[in-house]
Amino acid sequence: MSFRTPDPLHRLMLDDVRGAQKMLAGVARMTAMEGSRHLSSLVGAPVHLKCENLQRTGSFKLRGAYVRIAGLRPEERAAGVVAASAGNHAQGVALASKLLGVHATVFMPVGAPLPKVAATREYGAEVRMHGHVVDETLAAAEEYARETGAVFIHPFDHPDIIVGQGTVGLEVLEQCPEVRTVLVGIGGGGLAAGIGLAVKSLRPDVKVIGVQAEGAAAYPPSLAAGHPVVIESPVTMADGIKVGRPGDVPFALIQEYVDEVRTVSEDALSSALLLCLERAKLVVEPAGASPVAALLADPTSFRGPVVAVLSGGNVDPLLLQRILRHGMAAGGRYLSLRLRVTDRPGALATLLAVLTVVDANVLDVSHVRTDPRLGLTEAEVELHLETKGPEHCREVEEALREAGYTVLG
């Protein structure tokens, strides 16, 4: 079965998504739908988390990749497939190809997280490292397809991919039939287009809202212009939705089926990831946490019940460490300060005693005595503190100032 068509807006139908769902039976899991008391209290209505971070390969990407590759003709399968990705799409293509007995070559950028590279290889794909940014990697994969005849599997710009991802929308309606709002992250747009198509075809009263990172938000200007436009050098920690241009196929569907696209800050993304980890006990990558970030940014603007799609959980441990620290700082749970102190015996102990009184937990201390900026009897101390929230941060800074310390920032 293949859903290839030059006119996706008018010819891709709910039956196509249902056909993809049958194809995926026994391949993709129906992932869990978890309620969130904390988010529900903020929103003032039930909030549920659709856990595609618990899907096979750690993201929704397996759905579309399997439908796309399963729809190839025998001679196309014999030629093999090729893809380019820094992570989730790579793993989805690798596993789908293994299940279907098709040879897969996956180009990944130099510097891609080692766990993602290892997982892609373990799923059976031949991995080739090329380029330092995804655009370079993508060009290499397309050149390989031209040279070898392998079928290029695009991460989002193909009808088969979209109807595969749309099966998430069918599951949302089955698991939460009372839903009124669905929130989904948008990069190129394949997942949002598929969910929008499925949900709106069955329930036009449900609002579908896409979420993009502020530094990689190509959809708002594209929707305003009426056609896909390019944003130069997108920047965000959410590499899963870091796409500079909407796909042509998903763009047409998002115009029709997605009610609104919102943007979220990096602070909101890191705070959302931290919330998922602490409150829901779910490891979610920044792109997967983007719907939660939208809820945190403006919780009372959504009609409930709300379903937030956590699209993936493949996050490099080193990046996770940095994001968690960023999230703690954004939530007032982590405070970095530089202070000038008198360079004399016991000065550091006196400073730490002040912090003990205000119950700030010292994580790290750096003590500098030799610097051209310092006076003869001065030293500079850099502190990293664990705090209890924004109000506690203000209390700590005020206590230090009252004790006579100059807080530099």
Backbone hydrogen bonds in HBPLUS format (Angstrom, degrees):
<---DONOR---> <-ACCEPTOR-->    atom                        ^
c    i                          cat <-CA-CA->   ^        H-A-AA   ^      H-
h    n   atom  resd res      DA  || num        DHA   H-A  angle D-A-AA Bond
n    s   type  num  typ     dist DA aas  dist angle  dist       angle   num
A0011-ARG N   A0007-ASP O   3.12 MM   4  6.04 144.4  2.25 155.1 165.7     1
A0012-LEU N   A0008-PRO O   3.12 MM   4  5.06 155.0  2.19 122.2 128.0     2
A0016-ASP N   A0013-MET O   2.95 MM   3  5.33 134.4  2.16 106.4 118.5     3
A0017-VAL N   A0014-LEU O   3.04 MM   3  5.22 117.4  2.45 100.3 114.9     4
A0018-ARG N   A0014-LEU O   2.94 MM   4  6.30 157.7  1.99 153.1 160.2     5
A0019-GLY N   A0015-ASP O   2.84 MM   4  6.01 148.1  1.94 140.9 149.7     6
A0020-ALA N   A0016-ASP O   2.98 MM   4  6.28 150.0  2.07 142.4 150.4     7
A0021-GLN N   A0017-VAL O   2.90 MM   4  6.22 148.0  2.00 145.0 154.2     8
A0022-LYS N   A0018-ARG O   3.10 MM   4  6.45 152.8  2.18 146.6 152.3     9
A0023-MET N   A0019-GLY O   3.05 MM   4  6.33 155.3  2.12 144.9 152.0    10
A0024-LEU N   A0020-ALA O   2.95 MM   4  6.18 141.2  2.10 145.3 155.5    11
A0025-ALA N   A0022-LYS O   3.25 MM   3  5.29 159.8  2.30 102.2 108.3    12
A0027-VAL N   A0024-LEU O   2.82 MM   3  5.03 160.5  1.86 131.5 133.2    13
A0028-ALA N   A0024-LEU O   3.09 MM   4  5.61 154.3  2.16 144.5 151.7    14
A0051-CYS N   A0032-ALA O   2.93 MM  19  5.47 168.8  1.94 166.2 169.1    15
A0034-GLU N   A0049-LEU O   2.88 MM  15  5.01 159.4  1.92 144.9 144.3    16
A0049-LEU N   A0034-GLU O   2.60 MM  15  5.01 162.2  1.63 148.3 154.5    17
A0036-SER N   A0047-VAL O   3.00 MM  11  5.76 150.8  2.09 165.2 160.3    18
A0040-SER N   A0036-SER O   2.93 MM   4  5.98 152.9  2.01 143.2 151.9    19
A0041-SER N   A0037-ARG O   2.93 MM   4  6.11 148.8  2.03 145.1 152.2    20
A0042-LEU N   A0038-HIS O   3.20 MM   4  6.55 146.6  2.31 143.4 152.2    21
A0043-VAL N   A0039-LEU O   2.92 MM   4  6.12 164.2  1.95 156.2 160.0    22
A0044-GLY N   A0040-SER O   2.80 MM   4  5.66 145.0  1.92 141.9 151.4    23
A0306-VAL N   A0046-PRO O   2.85 MM 260  6.30 160.7  1.89 155.5 160.5    24
A0048-HIS N   A0306-VAL O   2.78 MM 258  6.16 159.5  1.82 158.6 165.6    25
A0308-ALA N   A0048-HIS O   2.87 MM 260  6.28 163.1  1.90 167.4 170.0    26
A0050-LYS N   A0308-ALA O   2.93 MM 258  6.06 161.3  1.97 142.1 148.3    27
A0052-GLU N   A0050-LYS O   3.07 MM   2  6.11 133.5  2.29 108.2  94.8    28
A0310-LEU N   A0050-LYS O   2.87 MM 260  5.77 158.0  1.92 147.9 155.4    29
A0054-LEU N   A0051-CYS O   3.08 MM   3  5.66 163.2  2.11 111.4 116.8    30
A0052-GLU N   A0310-LEU O   3.02 MM 258  5.55 119.6  2.39 134.9 151.6    31
A0055-GLN N   A0052-GLU O   3.10 MM   3  4.93 163.9  2.12 102.9 105.7    32
A0058-GLY N   A0055-GLN O   2.81 MM   3  5.08 151.2  1.89 132.8 135.0    33
A0313-GLY N   A0058-GLY O   2.86 MM 255  5.41 155.7  1.92 161.3 165.3    34
A0060-PHE N   A0311-SER O   3.25 MM 251  5.95 144.2  2.39 164.1 168.1    35
A0063-ARG N   A0060-PHE O   3.02 MM   3  5.93 145.2  2.15 129.8 135.8    36
A0065-ALA N   A0061-LYS O   3.15 MM   4  6.25 169.7  2.16 159.1 162.0    37
A0066-TYR N   A0062-LEU O   2.92 MM   4  5.88 162.7  1.95 150.4 154.5    38
A0067-VAL N   A0063-ARG O   3.20 MM   4  6.44 168.2  2.22 151.4 154.5    39
A0068-ARG N   A0064-GLY O   2.95 MM   4  6.08 162.2  1.98 152.0 157.2    40
A0069-ILE N   A0065-ALA O   3.01 MM   4  6.16 168.3  2.03 151.4 154.3    41
A0070-ALA N   A0066-TYR O   2.79 MM   4  5.80 159.5  1.83 151.9 158.6    42
A0071-GLY N   A0067-VAL O   3.15 MM   4  6.15 133.3  2.38 135.6 145.6    43
A0072-LEU N   A0069-ILE O   3.16 MM   3  5.42 167.2  2.17 110.5 114.1    44
A0076-GLU N   A0073-ARG O   2.92 MM   3  5.16 125.3  2.22 105.9 121.0    45
A0077-ARG N   A0073-ARG O   2.96 MM   4  6.30 158.9  2.00 160.7 167.5    46
A0078-ALA N   A0074-PRO O   2.99 MM   4  6.21 154.1  2.06 145.5 152.8    47
A0079-ALA N   A0075-GLU O   3.27 MM   4  6.46 135.4  2.48 131.0 140.9    48
A0079-ALA N   A0076-GLU O   3.11 MM   3  5.17 129.9  2.37  96.1 109.2    49
A0080-GLY N   A0077-ARG O   3.01 MM   3  5.21 148.8  2.11 104.6 114.4    50
A0151-VAL N   A0080-GLY O   2.93 MM  71  6.37 162.0  1.96 148.2 144.7    51
A0081-VAL N   A0103-HIS O   2.93 MM  22  6.40 159.7  1.97 162.2 168.9    52
A0105-THR N   A0081-VAL O   2.96 MM  24  6.35 156.6  2.02 148.2 155.3    53
A0082-VAL N   A0151-VAL O   2.88 MM  69  6.01 152.6  1.96 145.6 144.0    54
A0153-ILE N   A0082-VAL O   2.89 MM  71  6.09 163.0  1.92 166.6 169.9    55
A0083-ALA N   A0105-THR O   3.01 MM  22  6.57 146.4  2.13 152.6 161.9    56
A0107-PHE N   A0083-ALA O   2.83 MM  24  6.22 166.2  1.85 160.4 159.0    57
A0085-SER N   A0107-PHE O   3.05 MM  22  6.53 157.5  2.10 168.1 175.2    58
A0091-GLN N   A0087-GLY O   3.09 MM   4  6.40 156.3  2.15 155.2 161.3    59
A0092-GLY N   A0088-ASN O   2.96 MM   4  6.22 158.2  2.01 151.2 157.9    60
A0093-VAL N   A0089-HIS O   2.91 MM   4  6.05 168.3  1.93 155.7 157.8    61
A0094-ALA N   A0090-ALA O   2.97 MM   4  6.08 157.8  2.02 144.2 151.2    62
A0095-LEU N   A0091-GLN O   3.01 MM   4  6.16 169.0  2.02 151.3 153.0    63
A0096-ALA N   A0092-GLY O   2.98 MM   4  6.03 165.4  2.00 148.7 153.5    64
A0097-SER N   A0093-VAL O   2.92 MM   4  5.92 161.2  1.95 147.6 152.9    65
A0098-LYS N   A0094-ALA O   3.06 MM   4  6.25 153.9  2.14 141.7 149.1    66
A0099-LEU N   A0095-LEU O   2.93 MM   4  6.19 162.7  1.96 157.5 161.2    67
A0100-LEU N   A0096-ALA O   3.06 MM   4  6.23 142.0  2.21 142.7 152.9    68
A0101-GLY N   A0097-SER O   2.86 MM   4  5.84 108.5  2.38 139.9 156.1    69
A0102-VAL N   A0097-SER O   2.83 MM   5  4.77 167.9  1.84 142.2 143.8    70
A0101-GLY N   A0098-LYS O   3.31 MM   3  5.13 157.1  2.36  97.4 104.1    71
A0126-GLU N   A0104-ALA O   2.88 MM  22  6.21 172.0  1.89 159.0 158.8    72
A0106-VAL N   A0126-GLU O   2.79 MM  20  6.09 164.3  1.82 157.7 162.4    73
A0128-ARG N   A0106-VAL O   2.92 MM  22  6.21 159.8  1.96 149.1 152.3    74
A0108-MET N   A0128-ARG O   2.89 MM  20  6.19 157.5  1.94 150.7 156.7    75
A0130-HIS N   A0108-MET O   2.89 MM  22  6.09 155.7  1.94 145.8 153.8    76
A0112-ALA N   A0109-PRO O   3.00 MM   3  5.55 144.9  2.12 141.8 138.6    77
A0110-VAL N   A0131-GLY O   2.65 MM  21  5.79 156.7  1.70 172.4 176.1    78
A0116-LYS N   A0113-PRO O   3.06 MM   3  5.53 126.0  2.36 110.9 123.7    79
A0117-VAL N   A0113-PRO O   3.15 MM   4  6.49 157.4  2.20 153.3 160.3    80
A0118-ALA N   A0114-LEU O   2.86 MM   4  6.02 168.9  1.87 158.6 161.5    81
A0119-ALA N   A0115-PRO O   2.95 MM   4  6.05 157.0  2.00 140.6 147.0    82
A0120-THR N   A0116-LYS O   3.03 MM   4  6.15 158.5  2.08 144.4 149.7    83
A0121-ARG N   A0117-VAL O   3.10 MM   4  6.39 158.3  2.15 150.1 155.5    84
A0122-GLU N   A0118-ALA O   2.91 MM   4  6.13 156.7  1.96 148.5 155.7    85
A0123-TYR N   A0119-ALA O   2.99 MM   4  6.24 138.4  2.17 144.9 155.0    86
A0125-ALA N   A0120-THR O   3.37 MM   5  6.07 157.8  2.42 156.3 150.3    87
A0124-GLY N   A0121-ARG O   2.87 MM   3  5.22 155.7  1.92 109.0 116.7    88
A0136-GLU N   A0133-VAL O   3.10 MM   3  5.61 125.8  2.41 111.0 122.8    89
A0137-THR N   A0133-VAL O   3.22 MM   4  6.56 156.8  2.28 147.6 154.6    90
A0138-LEU N   A0134-VAL O   2.74 MM   4  5.92 156.6  1.79 155.2 161.5    91
A0139-ALA N   A0135-ASP O   3.03 MM   4  6.24 157.2  2.09 143.5 148.9    92
A0140-ALA N   A0136-GLU O   3.10 MM   4  6.35 152.8  2.17 143.5 150.5    93
A0141-ALA N   A0137-THR O   3.03 MM   4  6.34 153.2  2.11 147.4 154.5    94
A0142-GLU N   A0138-LEU O   2.98 MM   4  6.26 159.8  2.02 153.3 158.5    95
A0143-GLU N   A0139-ALA O   2.99 MM   4  6.16 153.8  2.06 144.9 152.1    96
A0144-TYR N   A0140-ALA O   2.98 MM   4  6.17 153.9  2.05 144.0 151.2    97
A0145-ALA N   A0141-ALA O   2.97 MM   4  6.27 152.1  2.05 145.2 152.6    98
A0146-ARG N   A0142-GLU O   3.06 MM   4  6.38 155.0  2.12 145.4 151.3    99
A0147-GLU N   A0143-GLU O   2.98 MM   4  6.22 154.7  2.04 149.0 156.1   100
A0148-THR N   A0144-TYR O   2.92 MM   4  5.97 155.9  1.98 153.6 159.1   101
A0149-GLY N   A0145-ALA O   2.87 MM   4  5.23 147.1  1.97 138.9 145.4   102
A0162-ILE N   A0158-HIS O   3.12 MM   4  6.44 158.5  2.17 153.9 160.4   103
A0163-VAL N   A0159-PRO O   2.98 MM   4  6.27 165.1  2.01 161.9 163.6   104
A0164-GLY N   A0160-ASP O   3.13 MM   4  6.23 151.2  2.21 142.0 150.1   105
A0165-GLN N   A0161-ILE O   3.01 MM   4  6.33 160.4  2.05 151.1 156.0   106
A0166-GLY N   A0162-ILE O   2.85 MM   4  6.03 140.8  2.01 142.2 154.4   107
A0167-THR N   A0164-GLY O   3.25 MM   3  5.72 160.0  2.29 108.9 114.6   108
A0168-VAL N   A0165-GLN O   3.07 MM   3  5.95 163.9  2.10 123.6 127.7   109
A0169-GLY N   A0166-GLY O   2.91 MM   3  5.31 128.0  2.19 107.2 119.7   110
A0171-GLU N   A0167-THR O   3.14 MM   4  6.40 157.5  2.19 145.8 151.2   111
A0172-VAL N   A0168-VAL O   2.95 MM   4  6.25 151.5  2.03 148.0 156.3   112
A0173-LEU N   A0169-GLY O   3.17 MM   4  6.46 161.2  2.21 151.0 153.7   113
A0174-GLU N   A0170-LEU O   3.06 MM   4  6.29 148.5  2.17 143.0 152.2   114
A0175-GLN N   A0171-GLU O   2.81 MM   4  5.93 161.6  1.84 156.5 160.7   115
A0176-CYS N   A0172-VAL O   2.84 MM   4  5.76 147.1  1.95 146.7 155.3   116
A0179-VAL N   A0176-CYS O   3.03 MM   3  5.59 163.4  2.06 127.1 127.9   117
A0180-ARG N   A0305-PRO O   2.85 MM 125  5.42 168.7  1.86 150.8 149.8   118
A0207-LYS N   A0180-ARG O   2.89 MM  27  6.18 167.8  1.91 148.9 145.0   119
A0181-THR N   A0305-PRO O   3.20 MM 124  6.57 147.3  2.31 155.4 156.5   120
A0307-VAL N   A0181-THR O   2.88 MM 126  6.31 157.5  1.93 158.2 165.7   121
A0182-VAL N   A0207-LYS O   2.83 MM  25  6.28 158.1  1.88 162.2 168.3   122
A0209-ILE N   A0182-VAL O   2.85 MM  27  6.16 171.2  1.86 171.2 174.0   123
A0183-LEU N   A0307-VAL O   2.84 MM 124  6.21 164.5  1.86 160.9 164.8   124
A0309-VAL N   A0183-LEU O   2.96 MM 126  6.16 173.3  1.96 165.5 166.5   125
A0184-VAL N   A0209-ILE O   3.03 MM  25  6.43 155.6  2.09 160.1 165.5   126
A0211-VAL N   A0184-VAL O   2.88 MM  27  6.00 134.4  2.09 141.6 145.5   127
A0186-ILE N   A0211-VAL O   2.78 MM  25  5.63 149.6  1.87 155.0 149.1   128
A0247-GLY N   A0188-GLY O   3.24 MM  59  5.43 173.0  2.24 136.7 136.0   129
A0193-ALA N   A0189-GLY O   2.91 MM   4  5.86 159.3  1.95 152.2 158.4   130
A0194-GLY N   A0190-GLY O   3.06 MM   4  6.15 160.8  2.10 143.9 149.1   131
A0195-ILE N   A0191-LEU O   2.91 MM   4  6.09 168.0  1.93 156.1 159.6   132
A0196-GLY N   A0192-ALA O   2.82 MM   4  5.82 160.1  1.86 144.4 151.1   133
A0197-LEU N   A0193-ALA O   2.94 MM   4  6.07 161.7  1.98 146.0 150.9   134
A0198-ALA N   A0194-GLY O   3.05 MM   4  6.23 167.6  2.06 150.3 153.3   135
A0199-VAL N   A0195-ILE O   2.83 MM   4  5.87 173.1  1.83 159.4 161.6   136
A0200-LYS N   A0196-GLY O   2.92 MM   4  5.68 158.7  1.97 144.6 151.2   137
A0201-SER N   A0197-LEU O   3.17 MM   4  5.93 144.8  2.30 133.3 142.2   138
A0202-LEU N   A0199-VAL O   3.21 MM   3  5.47 128.8  2.48 101.6 113.7   139
A0203-ARG N   A0199-VAL O   2.63 MM   4  5.61 159.5  1.67 159.3 166.9   140
A0206-VAL N   A0203-ARG O   3.03 MM   3  5.70 163.8  2.06 122.9 127.4   141
A0259-ASP N   A0208-VAL O   2.84 MM  51  5.50 135.4  2.03 144.8 158.9   142
A0210-GLY N   A0260-GLU O   2.81 MM  50  6.19 159.9  1.85 161.2 160.7   143
A0262-ARG N   A0210-GLY O   2.81 MM  52  6.19 163.6  1.83 155.4 153.5   144
A0212-GLN N   A0262-ARG O   2.82 MM  50  6.26 156.8  1.88 153.8 161.5   145
A0264-VAL N   A0212-GLN O   2.90 MM  52  6.35 140.9  2.05 152.2 163.8   146
A0216-ALA N   A0213-ALA O   2.95 MM   3  5.34 163.3  1.98 117.2 122.6   147
A0214-GLU N   A0264-VAL O   2.86 MM  50  5.46 157.1  1.92 157.1 151.6   148
A0235-VAL N   A0215-GLY O   2.92 MM  20  4.91 154.6  1.99 124.8 126.8   149
A0222-SER N   A0218-ALA O   3.22 MM   4  6.19 147.8  2.33 141.3 150.9   150
A0223-LEU N   A0219-TYR O   2.75 MM   4  5.83 167.6  1.77 166.9 167.7   151
A0224-ALA N   A0220-PRO O   3.06 MM   4  6.20 154.0  2.13 144.3 151.7   152
A0225-ALA N   A0221-PRO O   2.97 MM   4  6.09 146.0  2.08 138.2 147.0   153
A0226-GLY N   A0222-SER O   2.82 MM   4  5.94 132.2  2.05 142.8 156.4   154
A0227-HIS N   A0222-SER O   3.21 MM   5  5.34 129.9  2.47 148.3 150.0   155
A0231-ILE N   A0244-GLY O   2.88 MM  13  5.10 159.4  1.92 146.0 153.0   156
A0239-ASP N   A0237-MET O   3.03 MM   2  5.75 126.5  2.32 108.9  93.5   157
A0241-ILE N   A0238-ALA O   3.08 MM   3  5.84 160.6  2.12 122.3 127.3   158
A0242-LYS N   A0239-ASP O   3.38 MM   3  4.78 169.9  2.39  98.4  98.9   159
A0251-PHE N   A0247-GLY O   2.94 MM   4  5.80 150.0  2.03 144.5 153.6   160
A0252-ALA N   A0248-ASP O   3.44 MM   4  6.60 160.7  2.48 144.7 146.8   161
A0254-ILE N   A0250-PRO O   2.81 MM   4  6.00 157.5  1.86 157.5 164.2   162
A0255-GLN N   A0251-PHE O   2.92 MM   4  6.15 156.8  1.98 152.0 157.8   163
A0256-GLU N   A0253-LEU O   3.10 MM   3  5.13 121.8  2.45  93.5 107.8   164
A0257-TYR N   A0253-LEU O   2.76 MM   4  5.90 161.9  1.79 157.3 162.8   165
A0258-VAL N   A0254-ILE O   3.06 MM   4  4.91 157.7  2.11 128.0 131.2   166
A0269-LEU N   A0265-SER O   3.04 MM   4  6.35 152.2  2.12 143.7 151.4   167
A0270-SER N   A0266-GLU O   2.99 MM   4  6.25 165.0  2.02 154.4 157.1   168
A0271-SER N   A0267-ASP O   2.94 MM   4  6.09 157.7  1.99 148.4 155.2   169
A0272-ALA N   A0268-ALA O   2.90 MM   4  5.99 150.5  1.99 142.9 150.9   170
A0273-LEU N   A0269-LEU O   2.99 MM   4  6.24 156.6  2.05 148.2 154.0   171
A0274-LEU N   A0270-SER O   3.06 MM   4  6.23 160.4  2.10 145.3 150.3   172
A0275-LEU N   A0271-SER O   2.92 MM   4  6.13 152.8  1.99 143.2 151.0   173
A0276-CYS N   A0272-ALA O   2.94 MM   4  6.20 162.0  1.98 151.9 155.9   174
A0277-LEU N   A0273-LEU O   3.10 MM   4  6.33 154.4  2.17 145.7 152.4   175
A0278-GLU N   A0274-LEU O   2.88 MM   4  6.07 167.5  1.90 155.5 158.7   176
A0279-ARG N   A0275-LEU O   2.75 MM   4  5.49 158.8  1.80 149.3 156.5   177
A0280-ALA N   A0276-CYS O   3.17 MM   4  4.92 130.7  2.42 108.1 122.0   178
A0282-LEU N   A0276-CYS O   2.96 MM   6  5.42 178.1  1.96 133.8 134.4   179
A0285-GLU N   A0312-GLY O   3.10 MM  27  5.96 164.9  2.12 125.8 130.5   180
A0288-GLY N   A0285-GLU O   2.99 MM   3  5.19 114.1  2.44 103.7 119.9   181
A0289-ALA N   A0285-GLU O   2.98 MM   4  6.26 135.6  2.18 150.5 164.1   182
A0289-ALA N   A0286-PRO O   3.11 MM   3  5.03 130.2  2.37  93.8 107.3   183
A0290-SER N   A0287-ALA O   3.22 MM   3  5.34 161.2  2.26 104.4 110.1   184
A0292-VAL N   A0289-ALA O   3.02 MM   3  5.32 119.0  2.41 107.1 122.1   185
A0293-ALA N   A0289-ALA O   2.94 MM   4  6.26 150.0  2.03 152.0 161.8   186
A0294-ALA N   A0290-SER O   3.06 MM   4  6.37 148.7  2.16 147.9 155.1   187
A0295-LEU N   A0291-PRO O   3.13 MM   4  6.49 148.6  2.23 141.0 149.1   188
A0296-LEU N   A0292-VAL O   2.94 MM   4  6.27 154.8  2.00 151.1 157.7   189
A0297-ALA N   A0293-ALA O   2.94 MM   4  6.12 147.7  2.04 144.6 153.6   190
A0298-ASP N   A0294-ALA O   3.26 MM   4  6.44 149.1  2.36 145.0 150.3   191
A0301-SER N   A0298-ASP O   3.27 MM   3  5.92 168.5  2.29 124.9 126.6   192
A0319-LEU N   A0316-ASP O   3.03 MM   3  5.24 114.4  2.48 104.2 119.9   193
A0320-LEU N   A0316-ASP O   2.80 MM   4  6.04 159.4  1.84 159.5 166.7   194
A0321-GLN N   A0317-PRO O   2.98 MM   4  6.19 151.6  2.07 143.3 149.7   195
A0322-ARG N   A0318-LEU O   3.24 MM   4  6.57 157.1  2.29 143.7 148.6   196
A0323-ILE N   A0319-LEU O   2.83 MM   4  6.07 161.8  1.86 157.0 162.7   197
A0324-LEU N   A0320-LEU O   2.85 MM   4  5.96 160.5  1.89 151.6 156.5   198
A0325-ARG N   A0321-GLN O   3.18 MM   4  6.38 156.8  2.24 142.0 147.9   199
A0326-HIS N   A0322-ARG O   2.94 MM   4  6.19 156.2  1.99 145.5 152.7   200
A0327-GLY N   A0323-ILE O   2.68 MM   4  5.90 156.2  1.73 152.0 159.2   201
A0328-MET N   A0324-LEU O   2.85 MM   4  6.05 152.4  1.92 146.0 152.9   202
A0329-ALA N   A0325-ARG O   2.99 MM   4  6.24 154.0  2.06 144.7 151.6   203
A0330-ALA N   A0326-HIS O   2.86 MM   4  6.12 159.2  1.90 149.7 155.8   204
A0331-GLY N   A0327-GLY O   2.98 MM   4  6.11 141.8  2.13 139.7 149.5   205
A0333-ARG N   A0328-MET O   2.55 MM   5  4.62 154.1  1.61 164.3 155.8   206
A0332-GLY N   A0329-ALA O   3.09 MM   3  5.09 163.8  2.12 106.9 110.1   207
A0389-GLY N   A0332-GLY O   2.84 MM  57  4.13 115.4  2.27 151.9 134.7   208
A0387-THR N   A0333-ARG O   2.95 MM  54  4.52 162.2  1.98 107.5 112.9   209
A0335-LEU N   A0385-LEU O   2.87 MM  50  5.05 163.0  1.90 143.7 148.8   210
A0385-LEU N   A0335-LEU O   2.76 MM  50  5.05 169.8  1.77 154.4 158.0   211
A0337-LEU N   A0383-LEU O   2.95 MM  46  5.19 157.6  2.00 144.2 150.9   212
A0383-LEU N   A0337-LEU O   2.77 MM  46  5.19 162.3  1.80 153.8 160.1   213
A0408-LEU N   A0338-ARG O   2.72 MM  70  5.18 168.1  1.73 164.0 163.8   214
A0339-LEU N   A0381-VAL O   2.83 MM  42  5.21 155.5  1.89 147.2 155.7   215
A0381-VAL N   A0339-LEU O   2.89 MM  42  5.21 161.8  1.92 149.0 155.2   216
A0340-ARG N   A0406-THR O   3.35 MM  66  5.68 148.7  2.45 143.5 152.4   217
A0341-VAL N   A0379-ALA O   2.90 MM  38  5.39 168.6  1.91 155.8 159.0   218
A0379-ALA N   A0341-VAL O   2.91 MM  38  5.39 147.3  2.02 156.0 158.3   219
A0344-ARG N   A0342-THR O   2.97 MM   2  5.84 118.6  2.36 113.5  96.9   220
A0343-ASP N   A0377-THR O   2.71 MM  34  5.26 175.4  1.71 140.4 142.1   221
A0347-ALA N   A0344-ARG O   3.18 MM   3  5.72 162.3  2.22 139.6 139.4   222
A0350-THR N   A0346-GLY O   2.99 MM   4  6.21 153.8  2.06 150.5 157.2   223
A0351-LEU N   A0347-ALA O   3.09 MM   4  6.35 157.2  2.14 145.7 151.4   224
A0352-LEU N   A0348-LEU O   2.96 MM   4  6.24 163.4  1.99 153.5 157.5   225
A0353-ALA N   A0349-ALA O   3.00 MM   4  6.19 141.3  2.16 140.5 150.8   226
A0354-VAL N   A0350-THR O   3.25 MM   4  6.64 145.2  2.38 143.8 151.5   227
A0354-VAL N   A0351-LEU O   3.10 MM   3  5.33 125.3  2.41 100.7 113.8   228
A0355-LEU N   A0351-LEU O   3.28 MM   4  6.71 154.5  2.35 146.8 153.4   229
A0356-THR N   A0352-LEU O   2.95 MM   4  6.23 142.6  2.10 142.1 152.6   230
A0357-VAL N   A0353-ALA O   3.16 MM   4  6.43 151.4  2.25 144.9 150.7   231
A0358-VAL N   A0354-VAL O   3.38 MM   4  6.77 150.2  2.47 144.5 151.2   232
A0360-ALA N   A0355-LEU O   3.05 MM   5  5.42 177.3  2.05 154.3 154.9   233
A0359-ASP N   A0356-THR O   3.09 MM   3  4.94 158.7  2.14 101.4 107.1   234
A0361-ASN N   A0386-GLU O   3.21 MM  25  5.01 151.8  2.29 155.4 150.0   235
A0386-GLU N   A0361-ASN O   2.74 MM  25  5.01 163.8  1.76 151.3 157.0   236
A0363-LEU N   A0384-HIS O   2.75 MM  21  5.44 160.2  1.79 158.4 163.6   237
A0364-ASP N   A0384-HIS O   3.30 MM  20  5.09 149.2  2.40 136.3 137.5   238
A0384-HIS N   A0364-ASP O   3.00 MM  20  5.09 150.8  2.09 152.6 150.1   239
A0366-SER N   A0382-GLU O   2.87 MM  16  4.96 155.2  1.93 147.2 153.3   240
A0382-GLU N   A0366-SER O   2.78 MM  16  4.96 164.5  1.80 149.3 154.7   241
A0368-VAL N   A0380-GLU O   2.78 MM  12  5.12 178.2  1.78 164.8 165.3   242
A0380-GLU N   A0368-VAL O   2.85 MM  12  5.12 166.3  1.87 154.1 157.5   243
A0374-LEU N   A0371-ASP O   2.92 MM   3  5.51 159.4  1.96 123.0 129.2   244
A0378-GLU N   A0375-GLY O   3.20 MM   3  5.07 169.5  2.21 107.0 108.8   245
A0392-HIS N   A0389-GLY O   3.08 MM   3  5.33 117.4  2.48 104.1 119.0   246
A0393-CYS N   A0389-GLY O   3.00 MM   4  6.33 152.8  2.08 154.4 163.0   247
A0394-ARG N   A0390-PRO O   3.13 MM   4  6.47 155.0  2.19 147.6 153.3   248
A0395-GLU N   A0391-GLU O   3.04 MM   4  6.35 150.2  2.13 143.1 151.6   249
A0396-VAL N   A0392-HIS O   2.92 MM   4  6.20 155.4  1.98 152.7 158.6   250
A0397-GLU N   A0393-CYS O   3.08 MM   4  6.36 168.5  2.09 153.6 155.7   251
A0398-GLU N   A0394-ARG O   2.95 MM   4  6.07 160.7  1.99 147.5 153.4   252
A0399-ALA N   A0395-GLU O   2.92 MM   4  6.05 157.1  1.97 146.9 153.0   253
A0400-LEU N   A0396-VAL O   3.07 MM   4  6.34 154.7  2.14 149.8 156.2   254
A0401-ARG N   A0397-GLU O   3.04 MM   4  6.31 158.3  2.09 149.0 154.8   255
A0402-GLU N   A0398-GLU O   2.92 MM   4  6.11 160.3  1.96 151.6 157.0   256
A0403-ALA N   A0399-ALA O   3.04 MM   4  6.21 135.6  2.25 136.0 147.4   257
A0403-ALA N   A0400-LEU O   3.19 MM   3  5.05 127.1  2.49  90.2 104.1   258
A0405-TYR N   A0400-LEU O   3.03 MM   5  5.53 160.9  2.07 155.5 150.0   259
A0404-GLY N   A0401-ARG O   2.95 MM   3  5.14 158.8  1.99 107.6 113.4   260
